[in-house]
Amino acid sequence: MENLRNQTEKMEGEYLSEYAQLSVNSKGRKLQEEECEIRTAYQRDRDRIIHSKSFRALKEKTQVFIVKDDFFRTRLSHTLEVSQIARTIARALRLNEDLVEAVALGHDLGHTCFGHSGEEVLHNITGDFKHNHQSLRVIDILEGDDRGLNLTYEVRDGILNHTGKVSPVTLEGKLVKLIDTITYLCHDIQDSISAGILKETDIPHSFIRILGDTHSKRINTFVKDIIYETSEALQNGKPIEIYQSQQLKEATLNLREFMFKNVYNGEICLREKEKATFIVRTLFDYFSSNPNEMPLEYIKRLSVDDLKRVVTDCIAGATDAYAIRLFQSKFVPSPK
């Protein structure tokens, strides 16, 4: 009897678009493995990501607001929203949903505690820290008891290139890259209003007119535009890319500029950024001078990596709550 993986791969070949990345055509893994009888290569990657400790840690890592209530996004809820929206579009375009899901679920595994504030201070300390590079280090080395997850080339590429100037090689990776930006812009508006940083009336009327007056309408506008524009472009022989209409492309750029000016670089976020920066820098200096006080899993890595690299991994892997507990344990007197 033909195994289930072969059946799925056959269905992909019959149903998916000519522009989709078929599982059977993967460039493979760094370390060769016996194939699963049930799951395709990308389904297997997705499962490995979901079961990783770095994925679980995303639930207590900041998205934007360090001081948040239970309804604000975390890095995990952001990741799930990216996955859901990207999969909706992938299905409409007949792309490989499993590849899209694996890239989306893994794209932020290397994000630090305290969101981009933590990333910025680690970059300032080390001279070279980017969360997408750290994500690749997590899946290649740090996860799986220091054996890595041994993911496929296409998933690794999508994760590495979901941000920055380099574009992923697959259309599925390109889709996740665009949806990551659209998702955080839309949900950060919603969270900013809930936090009292923005009022509905602060959102420029031009955005409301083009995108809609609610979170769901804005997402729906982007989704339909991408599906229509990409379908039309590919049918007309344009380069293999994910497309937006000029109006929506400009709206994305303008919305990003608006959010940076009014939220990300606003007074409240900058005030919390100062606190996060102080905690991260203080912990980095402390563990650099006292490496044997790091968690055991990082102490063990001192035999294969230099001290700065290990301390960076330790801080990057910490959740907001854990970093705060570490800081308190080392620098705040205990009433006991």
C-alpha positions in Angstrom: 0.0 0.0 0.0 1.3 3.4 -0.9 2.2 5.4 2.2 0.3 8.6 3.1 3.3 10.9 2.4 3.5 9.7 -1.2 -0.3 10.2 -1.6 -0.1 13.7 -0.3 2.9 14.5 -2.5 0.9 13.2 -5.5 -2.1 15.4 -4.6 0.2 18.4 -4.4 1.5 17.7 -7.9 -2.1 17.4 -9.2 -3.6 20.4 -7.4 -1.1 23.1 -6.5 -0.2 25.9 -8.8 2.8 25.7 -11.2 4.4 28.4 -9.1 4.0 26.5 -5.8 6.9 24.7 -4.1 6.2 21.0 -4.1 7.3 19.0 -1.0 8.8 16.4 -3.3 11.0 19.0 -4.9 12.6 20.3 -1.7 16.4 20.8 -1.7 16.3 18.7 1.5 18.0 19.0 4.8 21.6 19.6 5.9 21.6 16.1 7.5 20.0 13.4 5.5 17.1 11.6 7.3 14.7 8.8 6.5 11.5 10.3 5.2 8.3 10.1 7.4 5.7 7.6 6.1 2.8 10.0 7.0 4.0 13.6 6.7 5.6 15.5 3.9 8.9 17.3 4.6 7.2 20.6 5.3 4.6 19.1 7.5 7.4 17.5 9.5 9.1 20.9 9.8 6.0 22.5 11.0 5.6 19.9 13.7 9.2 20.2 14.9 8.7 24.0 15.2 5.5 23.7 17.2 7.0 21.2 19.6 10.2 23.3 20.2 10.7 25.2 23.5 11.5 28.4 21.5 8.0 28.3 20.1 6.5 27.9 23.5 8.5 30.8 24.8 6.9 33.1 22.3 3.8 33.3 24.5 5.7 35.4 27.0 7.7 37.6 24.7 6.7 41.1 23.9 5.2 42.1 20.6 5.1 45.8 21.1 3.8 46.6 24.6 6.0 45.4 27.5 3.4 46.3 30.1 0.4 44.5 28.7 -2.9 43.0 29.8 -4.2 39.6 28.8 -5.7 40.9 25.6 -2.6 42.4 24.1 -0.6 40.5 21.4 2.4 38.6 22.4 5.0 37.3 19.9 3.1 34.0 19.9 -0.3 35.5 19.0 1.4 37.6 16.3 3.0 34.4 14.9 -0.4 32.6 14.8 -2.1 35.5 13.1 0.7 35.6 10.4 0.2 31.9 9.9 -3.6 32.1 9.6 -3.6 35.0 7.2 -0.8 33.7 5.0 -2.5 30.3 4.8 -5.7 31.8 3.7 -4.0 33.5 0.8 -1.9 30.5 0.0 -5.0 28.3 -0.3 -6.6 30.9 -2.7 -3.4 31.0 -4.8 -2.9 27.2 -4.6 0.5 27.5 -3.0 1.9 25.0 -0.5 0.1 25.7 2.7 2.4 23.4 4.8 5.4 25.4 3.7 3.7 28.7 4.4 2.7 27.5 7.8 6.2 26.2 8.7 7.8 29.5 7.7 5.2 31.6 9.5 5.4 29.6 12.7 9.2 29.7 12.8 9.9 33.2 11.6 10.2 34.8 15.0 11.8 31.9 17.0 15.0 34.0 17.5 13.2 37.1 18.8 14.5 38.4 22.1 12.7 39.3 25.3 11.2 42.8 25.2 10.6 42.7 21.4 12.6 45.0 19.2 13.9 46.9 22.2 15.8 43.7 23.3 17.0 43.2 19.7 18.3 46.7 19.5 20.3 46.6 22.7 21.8 43.2 21.9 22.8 44.6 18.5 24.4 47.6 20.1 26.3 45.4 22.6 27.5 42.8 20.2 27.7 44.8 17.0 25.8 42.2 15.0 22.5 40.8 16.2 19.4 40.3 14.1 16.4 38.3 15.2 16.1 36.5 11.8 19.7 35.3 12.0 19.1 34.2 15.6 16.0 32.3 14.5 18.3 30.3 12.1 20.7 29.7 14.9 17.9 28.5 17.1 16.7 25.9 14.5 20.1 24.9 13.3 21.9 24.6 16.6 20.2 25.5 19.9 17.0 23.5 19.7 16.9 19.7 19.9 19.4 19.4 22.7 22.0 21.3 20.7 21.4 19.2 17.6 19.1 21.6 15.9 15.8 20.8 14.2 17.4 20.0 10.8 14.7 21.8 8.8 14.4 21.8 5.0 16.2 24.4 2.9 13.0 26.2 1.9 11.8 26.6 5.4 15.2 27.8 6.6 15.4 30.3 3.7 11.9 31.7 4.4 12.7 32.2 8.1 16.1 33.8 7.4 14.8 36.2 4.7 11.4 37.1 6.2 12.9 40.5 7.0 15.6 42.6 5.3 16.5 43.3 1.7 16.9 39.7 0.6 13.8 38.0 -0.7 13.0 34.3 0.0 13.4 31.9 -2.9 9.9 30.4 -2.8 6.6 32.2 -3.4 5.5 30.8 -0.1 8.3 32.5 1.7 7.7 35.8 -0.1 4.1 35.6 1.0 5.0 35.2 4.7 7.4 38.1 4.4 4.7 40.5 3.2 2.0 39.2 5.6 4.3 39.6 8.6 4.5 43.3 7.9 0.8 43.7 7.2 -0.2 41.7 10.3 1.8 43.6 12.8 0.8 47.0 11.4 -2.9 46.1 11.6 -2.9 44.4 15.0 -0.6 47.1 16.5 -3.3 49.7 15.6 -5.8 47.6 17.6 -3.5 47.1 20.6 -2.5 50.8 20.5 -6.1 51.9 20.8 -6.7 49.4 23.6 -3.6 50.7 25.4 -4.9 54.3 25.1 -1.9 55.4 23.0 -4.1 56.0 19.9 -7.7 57.0 19.6 -9.9 55.9 16.6 -10.0 59.6 15.5 -6.1 59.6 15.4 -6.1 57.2 12.4 -5.9 59.3 9.2 -9.1 59.3 7.2 -7.2 58.3 4.1 -6.3 54.9 5.8 -9.9 54.4 6.9 -11.2 55.1 3.4 -8.8 52.7 1.7 -8.5 50.0 4.4 -11.6 50.0 6.5 -12.7 51.2 9.9 -12.1 48.0 11.8 -9.3 45.5 12.3 -11.1 42.7 10.4 -12.0 45.0 7.5 -8.4 46.1 7.1 -7.1 42.6 7.1 -9.8 41.6 4.6 -8.9 44.5 2.3 -5.2 43.4 2.3 -6.0 39.7 1.7 -8.4 40.3 -1.2 -6.0 42.7 -2.8 -3.0 40.3 -2.6 -5.1 37.4 -4.0 -6.4 39.4 -6.9 -3.2 41.3 -7.8 -1.0 38.2 -7.6 -3.4 36.0 -9.6 -3.6 38.6 -12.3 0.1 39.3 -12.4 1.1 35.6 -12.6 -1.5 34.8 -15.3 -0.1 37.7 -17.4 3.4 36.3 -17.2 4.9 38.9 -14.7 7.9 37.8 -12.5 7.1 35.3 -9.8 6.3 37.6 -6.8 3.5 38.4 -4.4 1.8 41.5 -5.6 -0.3 44.4 -4.1 -2.1 47.1 -6.0 -0.2 50.4 -6.1 -2.9 51.9 -3.8 -2.4 49.2 -1.1 1.3 49.2 -1.5 1.4 52.9 -0.7 -1.1 52.4 2.1 1.2 49.9 3.7 4.2 52.2 3.6 2.2 55.2 4.9 0.7 53.1 7.7 4.1 51.9 8.7 5.4 55.5 8.8 2.4 56.6 10.8 2.9 53.8 13.4 6.6 54.5 13.8 5.9 58.2 14.4 2.9 57.8 16.7 3.4 54.4 18.5 6.8 52.7 18.1 8.8 55.9 18.7 6.1 57.5 20.9 6.6 58.5 24.5 5.0 55.5 26.1 7.0 52.9 24.1 10.2 54.8 24.4 9.8 55.0 28.2 9.3 51.2 28.4 12.2 50.8 26.0 14.5 52.5 28.4 13.5 50.0 31.2 14.0 47.0 28.8 17.4 48.3 27.7 18.6 48.7 31.2 17.5 45.2 32.2 19.1 43.5 29.1 22.3 45.5 29.3 22.7 44.8 33.1 22.1 41.1 32.7 24.5 40.9 29.7 27.2 42.6 31.8 26.5 40.4 34.8 26.6 37.1 33.0 29.7 38.2 31.0 31.4 38.6 34.4 29.7 35.6 36.1 29.1 33.0 33.3 28.6 30.1 35.8 25.4 31.8 37.0 23.7 31.4 33.6 21.2 28.6 33.3 22.9 25.2 32.9 22.0 24.7 29.2 24.1 27.8 28.4 27.0 27.0 30.7 27.4 23.8 28.8 27.7 25.7 25.5 30.8 27.5 26.8 32.8 24.5 25.7 31.9 25.1 22.0 31.1 28.8 21.8 32.8 32.0 23.0 31.4 33.8 26.1 29.8 36.7 24.2 28.0 34.3 21.9 26.6 32.2 24.8 25.5 35.2 26.8 23.7 36.6 23.7 21.9 33.2 23.3 20.9 33.3 26.9 19.5 36.8 26.8 17.8 36.3 23.4 16.1 33.0 24.6 14.7 34.6 27.8 11.0 35.6 28.0 10.1 39.0 29.3 9.0 37.5 32.7 12.1 35.3 33.0 14.5 38.2 32.3 12.7 40.3 34.9 12.9 37.5 37.4 16.7 37.1 36.7 17.2 40.8 37.1 15.3 40.8 40.4 17.2 37.8 41.7 20.6 39.3 41.0 20.0 43.0 41.8 16.9 43.5 43.9 17.2 42.7 47.7 14.9 40.0 48.9 12.8 40.5 52.0 13.8 37.0 53.0 
